[in-house]
Amino acid sequence: MLLASMKNVVYGYGDTPCLEDVDIEIHSGEFVAVTGPNGASKTTLLKLSLGLLQPWSGTVARARRREDGKKLVVGYVPQQISAFNSGFPSKVLEFVRSGTYTRGSWFRRIDRNDHALAEQALKQVGMWEQRNRKIGELSGGQKQRICIARALAQQPDLLVLDEPSNGMDTDSRSRLYAQLGGLVKERDITVVMVTHSLSEASPYLDRIIQLERKEAGGWKCCTTTSCKGHFSPVG
């Protein structure tokens, strides 16, 4: 199923385009990486695909419903580590559990299912043992992981992550990519992730969307690349 697409999209800031000739498609059940040099407008590409920015020209489309007719749920984790300072009052479990509110009214009572979803999400990112700590006490990598857990508690069909491994060491990054790859296969979630760590993520990816500089300036999407045969075998 086609979840999101962009055709002939152009977007920029001021009078200068930063993205041109953008043609991409995201299908259900894929683990897709978006990559490119620093300043290549990768975050802008994500925001356009989510409808947070409107293109100057071209078309952006996203499915509103799943194949079974239910509403398509989208989880988005921006680069937001700095949003939590040492005085942030919420505890980890409270923060992750708040993600379940997206599935219903903000005024409903938290039920047993909400607790179970929050616990499952924290265990999936290896943060259940930290559930009673205040967010401001966590390291940068731990903060990033609980933001992912909050998005997972929403039970998303499409999970969009902007450099989720920021602040993580090599082992933590490898575990994260393995966990995300497992979610794609086991729960048929679609994951779109901006990353610079292609060599570490490659065993779990289905496709790559690479932003390349145009000769006249600005950035374009190269043809999306299958990971099969793109990397040398690992190990």
Contacts in CASP RR format, 6 or more apart in sequence:
PFRMAT RR
TARGET T0000
AUTHOR 0000-0000-0000
METHOD contacts of the structure
MODEL  1
MLLASMKNVVYGYGDTPCLEDVDIEIHSGEFVAVTGPNGASKTTLLKLSL
GLLQPWSGTVARARRREDGKKLVVGYVPQQISAFNSGFPSKVLEFVRSGT
YTRGSWFRRIDRNDHALAEQALKQVGMWEQRNRKIGELSGGQKQRICIAR
ALAQQPDLLVLDEPSNGMDTDSRSRLYAQLGGLVKERDITVVMVTHSLSE
ASPYLDRIIQLERKEAGGWKCCTTTSCKGHFSPVG
1 27 0 8 1.000
1 28 0 8 1.000
1 63 0 8 1.000
1 66 0 8 1.000
1 67 0 8 1.000
2 25 0 8 1.000
2 26 0 8 1.000
2 27 0 8 1.000
2 28 0 8 1.000
2 63 0 8 1.000
3 26 0 8 1.000
3 27 0 8 1.000
3 28 0 8 1.000
3 62 0 8 1.000
3 63 0 8 1.000
3 72 0 8 1.000
3 157 0 8 1.000
3 158 0 8 1.000
3 190 0 8 1.000
4 24 0 8 1.000
4 25 0 8 1.000
4 26 0 8 1.000
4 49 0 8 1.000
4 60 0 8 1.000
4 61 0 8 1.000
4 62 0 8 1.000
4 63 0 8 1.000
4 158 0 8 1.000
5 24 0 8 1.000
5 25 0 8 1.000
5 26 0 8 1.000
5 59 0 8 1.000
5 60 0 8 1.000
5 61 0 8 1.000
5 62 0 8 1.000
6 22 0 8 1.000
6 23 0 8 1.000
6 24 0 8 1.000
6 48 0 8 1.000
6 49 0 8 1.000
6 55 0 8 1.000
6 58 0 8 1.000
6 59 0 8 1.000
6 60 0 8 1.000
6 61 0 8 1.000
7 23 0 8 1.000
7 58 0 8 1.000
7 59 0 8 1.000
8 21 0 8 1.000
8 22 0 8 1.000
8 23 0 8 1.000
8 57 0 8 1.000
8 58 0 8 1.000
8 59 0 8 1.000
9 19 0 8 1.000
9 22 0 8 1.000
9 23 0 8 1.000
9 48 0 8 1.000
9 55 0 8 1.000
9 57 0 8 1.000
9 58 0 8 1.000
9 59 0 8 1.000
9 60 0 8 1.000
10 17 0 8 1.000
10 19 0 8 1.000
10 20 0 8 1.000
10 21 0 8 1.000
10 22 0 8 1.000
10 55 0 8 1.000
10 56 0 8 1.000
10 57 0 8 1.000
10 58 0 8 1.000
11 17 0 8 1.000
11 18 0 8 1.000
11 19 0 8 1.000
11 22 0 8 1.000
11 41 0 8 1.000
11 44 0 8 1.000
11 48 0 8 1.000
11 53 0 8 1.000
11 55 0 8 1.000
11 56 0 8 1.000
12 18 0 8 1.000
12 19 0 8 1.000
12 44 0 8 1.000
12 56 0 8 1.000
16 218 0 8 1.000
17 56 0 8 1.000
17 218 0 8 1.000
18 41 0 8 1.000
18 44 0 8 1.000
18 218 0 8 1.000
18 219 0 8 1.000
19 41 0 8 1.000
19 44 0 8 1.000
19 45 0 8 1.000
19 48 0 8 1.000
19 211 0 8 1.000
19 218 0 8 1.000
19 219 0 8 1.000
19 220 0 8 1.000
19 221 0 8 1.000
20 214 0 8 1.000
20 218 0 8 1.000
20 219 0 8 1.000
20 220 0 8 1.000
21 214 0 8 1.000
21 220 0 8 1.000
21 221 0 8 1.000
22 45 0 8 1.000
22 48 0 8 1.000
22 220 0 8 1.000
22 221 0 8 1.000
23 221 0 8 1.000
24 49 0 8 1.000
24 209 0 8 1.000
24 221 0 8 1.000
24 224 0 8 1.000
25 224 0 8 1.000
26 32 0 8 1.000
26 49 0 8 1.000
26 158 0 8 1.000
26 190 0 8 1.000
26 192 0 8 1.000
27 190 0 8 1.000
28 67 0 8 1.000
28 157 0 8 1.000
28 188 0 8 1.000
28 190 0 8 1.000
29 184 0 8 1.000
29 188 0 8 1.000
29 189 0 8 1.000
29 190 0 8 1.000
29 206 0 8 1.000
30 184 0 8 1.000
30 190 0 8 1.000
30 191 0 8 1.000
30 206 0 8 1.000
30 207 0 8 1.000
31 180 0 8 1.000
31 181 0 8 1.000
31 184 0 8 1.000
31 190 0 8 1.000
31 191 0 8 1.000
31 193 0 8 1.000
31 204 0 8 1.000
31 205 0 8 1.000
31 206 0 8 1.000
31 207 0 8 1.000
32 190 0 8 1.000
32 191 0 8 1.000
32 192 0 8 1.000
32 193 0 8 1.000
32 205 0 8 1.000
32 206 0 8 1.000
32 207 0 8 1.000
32 208 0 8 1.000
32 209 0 8 1.000
32 224 0 8 1.000
33 193 0 8 1.000
33 194 0 8 1.000
33 195 0 8 1.000
33 198 0 8 1.000
33 201 0 8 1.000
33 205 0 8 1.000
33 207 0 8 1.000
33 208 0 8 1.000
33 209 0 8 1.000
34 42 0 8 1.000
34 45 0 8 1.000
34 46 0 8 1.000
34 192 0 8 1.000
34 193 0 8 1.000
34 194 0 8 1.000
34 195 0 8 1.000
34 208 0 8 1.000
34 209 0 8 1.000
34 210 0 8 1.000
34 211 0 8 1.000
35 42 0 8 1.000
35 194 0 8 1.000
35 195 0 8 1.000
35 196 0 8 1.000
35 198 0 8 1.000
35 208 0 8 1.000
35 209 0 8 1.000
35 210 0 8 1.000
35 211 0 8 1.000
36 42 0 8 1.000
36 196 0 8 1.000
36 210 0 8 1.000
36 211 0 8 1.000
36 212 0 8 1.000
37 211 0 8 1.000
37 213 0 8 1.000
40 211 0 8 1.000
40 212 0 8 1.000
40 213 0 8 1.000
40 219 0 8 1.000
41 211 0 8 1.000
41 218 0 8 1.000
41 219 0 8 1.000
42 162 0 8 1.000
42 194 0 8 1.000
42 211 0 8 1.000
43 78 0 8 1.000
43 79 0 8 1.000
43 162 0 8 1.000
43 194 0 8 1.000
44 53 0 8 1.000
45 209 0 8 1.000
45 211 0 8 1.000
45 221 0 8 1.000
46 76 0 8 1.000
46 160 0 8 1.000
46 162 0 8 1.000
46 192 0 8 1.000
46 194 0 8 1.000
47 53 0 8 1.000
48 54 0 8 1.000
48 55 0 8 1.000
48 60 0 8 1.000
49 60 0 8 1.000
49 62 0 8 1.000
49 160 0 8 1.000
49 192 0 8 1.000
50 62 0 8 1.000
50 74 0 8 1.000
50 76 0 8 1.000
50 160 0 8 1.000
51 60 0 8 1.000
51 62 0 8 1.000
54 60 0 8 1.000
62 72 0 8 1.000
62 74 0 8 1.000
63 72 0 8 1.000
64 71 0 8 1.000
64 72 0 8 1.000
65 71 0 8 1.000
65 72 0 8 1.000
66 72 0 8 1.000
66 157 0 8 1.000
72 157 0 8 1.000
72 158 0 8 1.000
73 102 0 8 1.000
73 103 0 8 1.000
73 154 0 8 1.000
73 155 0 8 1.000
73 156 0 8 1.000
73 157 0 8 1.000
73 158 0 8 1.000
74 156 0 8 1.000
74 157 0 8 1.000
74 158 0 8 1.000
74 159 0 8 1.000
74 160 0 8 1.000
75 151 0 8 1.000
75 154 0 8 1.000
75 156 0 8 1.000
75 158 0 8 1.000
75 159 0 8 1.000
75 160 0 8 1.000
76 151 0 8 1.000
76 160 0 8 1.000
77 144 0 8 1.000
77 147 0 8 1.000
77 148 0 8 1.000
77 150 0 8 1.000
77 151 0 8 1.000
77 159 0 8 1.000
77 160 0 8 1.000
77 161 0 8 1.000
77 162 0 8 1.000
77 164 0 8 1.000
78 162 0 8 1.000
79 162 0 8 1.000
79 163 0 8 1.000
79 166 0 8 1.000
80 147 0 8 1.000
81 140 0 8 1.000
81 141 0 8 1.000
81 143 0 8 1.000
81 144 0 8 1.000
81 147 0 8 1.000
81 166 0 8 1.000
81 167 0 8 1.000
84 135 0 8 1.000
84 136 0 8 1.000
84 138 0 8 1.000
84 143 0 8 1.000
85 136 0 8 1.000
86 136 0 8 1.000
86 137 0 8 1.000
87 134 0 8 1.000
87 136 0 8 1.000
88 134 0 8 1.000
88 135 0 8 1.000
88 136 0 8 1.000
89 134 0 8 1.000
90 134 0 8 1.000
90 135 0 8 1.000
91 131 0 8 1.000
91 132 0 8 1.000
91 133 0 8 1.000
91 134 0 8 1.000
91 135 0 8 1.000
92 122 0 8 1.000
92 127 0 8 1.000
92 130 0 8 1.000
92 131 0 8 1.000
92 132 0 8 1.000
92 133 0 8 1.000
92 134 0 8 1.000
92 135 0 8 1.000
92 138 0 8 1.000
92 146 0 8 1.000
93 118 0 8 1.000
93 122 0 8 1.000
93 131 0 8 1.000
93 132 0 8 1.000
95 135 0 8 1.000
95 146 0 8 1.000
95 150 0 8 1.000
96 118 0 8 1.000
96 121 0 8 1.000
96 122 0 8 1.000
96 131 0 8 1.000
96 146 0 8 1.000
96 149 0 8 1.000
96 150 0 8 1.000
96 153 0 8 1.000
97 110 0 8 1.000
97 114 0 8 1.000
97 115 0 8 1.000
97 117 0 8 1.000
97 118 0 8 1.000
97 153 0 8 1.000
98 150 0 8 1.000
99 118 0 8 1.000
99 150 0 8 1.000
99 151 0 8 1.000
99 153 0 8 1.000
99 154 0 8 1.000
100 110 0 8 1.000
100 113 0 8 1.000
100 114 0 8 1.000
100 117 0 8 1.000
100 118 0 8 1.000
100 153 0 8 1.000
100 154 0 8 1.000
101 108 0 8 1.000
102 154 0 8 1.000
103 154 0 8 1.000
103 155 0 8 1.000
114 153 0 8 1.000
117 153 0 8 1.000
117 155 0 8 1.000
118 149 0 8 1.000
118 153 0 8 1.000
119 128 0 8 1.000
119 131 0 8 1.000
120 152 0 8 1.000
120 153 0 8 1.000
121 149 0 8 1.000
121 150 0 8 1.000
121 152 0 8 1.000
121 153 0 8 1.000
122 128 0 8 1.000
122 130 0 8 1.000
122 131 0 8 1.000
122 146 0 8 1.000
122 149 0 8 1.000
124 149 0 8 1.000
124 152 0 8 1.000
124 179 0 8 1.000
124 183 0 8 1.000
125 145 0 8 1.000
125 146 0 8 1.000
125 148 0 8 1.000
125 149 0 8 1.000
125 152 0 8 1.000
125 176 0 8 1.000
125 179 0 8 1.000
126 145 0 8 1.000
126 175 0 8 1.000
127 142 0 8 1.000
127 145 0 8 1.000
127 146 0 8 1.000
127 149 0 8 1.000
130 138 0 8 1.000
130 142 0 8 1.000
130 146 0 8 1.000
135 143 0 8 1.000
135 146 0 8 1.000
136 143 0 8 1.000
138 146 0 8 1.000
139 167 0 8 1.000
140 166 0 8 1.000
140 167 0 8 1.000
141 166 0 8 1.000
141 167 0 8 1.000
141 168 0 8 1.000
141 172 0 8 1.000
144 164 0 8 1.000
144 165 0 8 1.000
144 166 0 8 1.000
144 167 0 8 1.000
144 168 0 8 1.000
145 168 0 8 1.000
145 172 0 8 1.000
145 176 0 8 1.000
147 164 0 8 1.000
148 161 0 8 1.000
148 164 0 8 1.000
148 176 0 8 1.000
151 159 0 8 1.000
151 161 0 8 1.000
152 159 0 8 1.000
152 183 0 8 1.000
156 189 0 8 1.000
157 189 0 8 1.000
157 190 0 8 1.000
158 189 0 8 1.000
158 190 0 8 1.000
158 192 0 8 1.000
159 180 0 8 1.000
159 183 0 8 1.000
159 189 0 8 1.000
159 190 0 8 1.000
159 191 0 8 1.000
159 192 0 8 1.000
160 191 0 8 1.000
160 192 0 8 1.000
160 193 0 8 1.000
161 180 0 8 1.000
161 191 0 8 1.000
161 192 0 8 1.000
161 193 0 8 1.000
161 194 0 8 1.000
162 194 0 8 1.000
163 194 0 8 1.000
163 195 0 8 1.000
163 196 0 8 1.000
164 176 0 8 1.000
164 193 0 8 1.000
164 195 0 8 1.000
165 172 0 8 1.000
165 173 0 8 1.000
165 176 0 8 1.000
165 177 0 8 1.000
165 195 0 8 1.000
165 197 0 8 1.000
168 176 0 8 1.000
170 200 0 8 1.000
173 197 0 8 1.000
173 200 0 8 1.000
174 200 0 8 1.000
177 197 0 8 1.000
177 200 0 8 1.000
177 201 0 8 1.000
177 203 0 8 1.000
177 204 0 8 1.000
178 204 0 8 1.000
180 191 0 8 1.000
180 193 0 8 1.000
180 204 0 8 1.000
181 191 0 8 1.000
181 204 0 8 1.000
182 204 0 8 1.000
183 189 0 8 1.000
183 191 0 8 1.000
184 190 0 8 1.000
184 191 0 8 1.000
184 204 0 8 1.000
184 206 0 8 1.000
193 201 0 8 1.000
195 201 0 8 1.000
198 205 0 8 1.000
198 208 0 8 1.000
198 231 0 8 1.000
199 231 0 8 1.000
202 227 0 8 1.000
202 230 0 8 1.000
202 231 0 8 1.000
202 234 0 8 1.000
203 234 0 8 1.000
205 227 0 8 1.000
206 226 0 8 1.000
206 227 0 8 1.000
207 224 0 8 1.000
207 225 0 8 1.000
207 226 0 8 1.000
207 227 0 8 1.000
208 224 0 8 1.000
208 225 0 8 1.000
208 227 0 8 1.000
208 230 0 8 1.000
209 221 0 8 1.000
209 222 0 8 1.000
209 224 0 8 1.000
209 225 0 8 1.000
210 221 0 8 1.000
210 222 0 8 1.000
210 225 0 8 1.000
211 219 0 8 1.000
211 220 0 8 1.000
211 221 0 8 1.000
211 222 0 8 1.000
212 219 0 8 1.000
212 220 0 8 1.000
212 221 0 8 1.000
212 222 0 8 1.000
213 219 0 8 1.000
213 220 0 8 1.000
214 220 0 8 1.000
END
